[in-house]
Amino acid sequence: RLDTPLGAMTIASTHLSFVPGWNRHQLRQLARTVRALPGPHIIAGDLNMEPGPAVRWSGMRSLACAATFPADAPAQQLDHLLTDDRQLTALRHTTPQVELSDHRPLAVTVTRH
C-alpha cells in the first residue's frame, strides 16, 4: 500500500512466466489477491502477454498502450500498467530504451479526474 499524491493505492509489481497458460493462471491469482486488499489497485510489470488477454484475465483496464518488446525494436506490448480505478487516467507514457533488459520499461504519469 502506497500513499501517493493521488491518495493511497495498492500497487503490485510483477514479472509473470513466459509460458502461455501459466502466466494467465498467475495473473488471475495475482488480481484476486490484490483485490482482497484496500483499493484502488494497480498491477504493473512484465505480464508476458498482449493487452487483450492482460485486460481479460485481470479484470482491469490498461492505463497505457505501447510496444515494449523486444527492446531494440519494440513490436509487442508485454509490459502493462493495469487498474480497476475508473478515475485514474494516463497523462503521458514513455518506453525509454535502456540496456538492462530485453524489454523496455513502461513509465506512465497518472492523474485522477
Secondary structure, DSSP 8 states (H G I E B T S, - for coil): -EEETTEEEEEEEEE--SSTTHHHHHHHHHHHHHHTSSSSEEEEEE-SS-HHHHHHHHT-EES-----BSTTS--B--EEEEES-TTEEEEEEE----SS-SS---EEEEEE-
